[in-house]
Structure formats: structure tokens, C-alpha cells
């Protein structure tokens, strides 16, 4: 996309619209620049290098931001455009002018946003500051300075701090084992946590938790559901190497529960989990002190696994890590 980005920036030099102020006929100059913009967009989308180059000043200069290569003059720009169109697939251009000011009656400085979209690419946007000059009575492109706009952070980026959880984990003692598996959904949009509680040889409960980035609340949230009919919602906050999750749960018998759960990364193969401020229908329950949970494929011989959580009437709240 380097060449596309290069010409994205150059195309953006041609304004589509703004409020212009000049000593000589600002409305006429504005119309001329707008007309050039439409011609440039049309020529670019038609892959017409010659028509595009004709909208640049004879001695215009463009410096590619990525490579530092200079393109001096209309002929060099036309050659570069021709090469780009041969190498790149179809791409469509649009521009959004944010401001234009006239420095002199024959020099206009423009700031705006340009977008190029290819058949198989995400839209690529560029902020730009462009200089247009009036040459022999005609407005032409003279120079540009541009920076590519980074795409907005997606869910995967916001959840990256939890990526170390992916895999299988066990928390067990002589009476029970809690087995957890974390994996990504498609496009890393959600982190999926499946868990089961096994007593002796029998699975007593299964459940699932979905961990997501909430772009409206701008925070991590989670929703957990267990096979007994309980469910819980969690609001996550990061505190150094810990995640603190404030949960609200509905138990299978209709009672309401709250808790503050904490997970702390010890290393790649060990985490600590605890639960405090636990209440069910207003009744306080004992805290669950830190439990050491071990990755399944790790050597757990040196781990000091604590007891599994044993409050069956508050499982949904405990499991909403």
C-alpha cells in the first residue's frame, strides 16, 4: 500500500470544499479548486495517470513519507502514477476537507482527510496539509505534508493484556477439580472461557464466560452462565499485574449475589485467584483467599494449589473471573 498511500496524500491536496477568503474573487477560486478536486477523484478512480498529473504544477515536488523518495515535476509524478496503477489493484479515493485558508490570492493552504479503499484492503486514511498555487490563472497542486491515520484500536488490542490466559488451567484438591479453558473467538473479538467442576469422577457443573471489550463503556466486561441456570456479569479493571472484577450474579434459586474477584498473573504457567466482599441476598459470605491455579501442560510439581471453591450457591459469581 506504500504507493497507494503516497498518492492518497497527493490526491488530498485538491480540496473538495471549505470556506475560502481571498482578496480577489474567493467564490470563483473556491469553485475552481472544487472542480479540480472532482476531476482528480474521477481520474484516480479511472486509473488515468496522465489526467492526474495534469492537475499538478509543472515544478511540483512530492516527498514520499515512507521511503523519502522525491518526485519532482509533473512528468515524474505521471511516471510514478503509471507504475502504481500497474502494480496495484483497483482503489477508490474520497476526500474530506476540514479547512482551507488563503495565504495570498494565489496560494491556498488546505487541511483535511483522504481515504483510499482497495478491493482487499481496509480503508486507509491520511491527514494532510496541502498547498495549492494559482499558476497561469489555474489552480494546481504544489506540495503536501501528510501522516497516515492509525486505525482505531479493536477489541483484540484492548483484550491483549489477557492473552496470557489462553490455554487450559486446573485448580484441584483431594475433593474437586475446576478445569478452565480460554480461547479466542473469530478475529479475537472475544475471549471465551469454558469451565467445569468435577467431584470424584462426575462433572457436577459446566459453564461458559465471554470476556469482551465494551467500546461504549470503554472497559472490559464479562458474562458467565452455568449449567444449573446461574449467570453473572463482571466489570473489569486492571491494577498493575492484577485484574479486579466486580460481579453481580443471579443464582439458580433467584437469589442475588455480588463479589469482587481478582486474578493475578504469577508467571506464564501460574495465576492466583481470590474472591472477597461476597454477599448473597445481603448476607456476607467468607472470603476465598488466593488460590494458585496451574496451566495444564506446565510442571505443577512446585505449585501449592489451594482448595477449589466450594460455595455451590455462588458458583456463577466465583467463576466470573
Order of alpha helices (4+ residues) and beta strands (2+ residues): alpha-alpha-alpha-beta-beta-alpha-beta-beta-beta-beta-alpha-beta-beta-beta-beta-beta-beta-beta-beta-beta-beta-beta-alpha
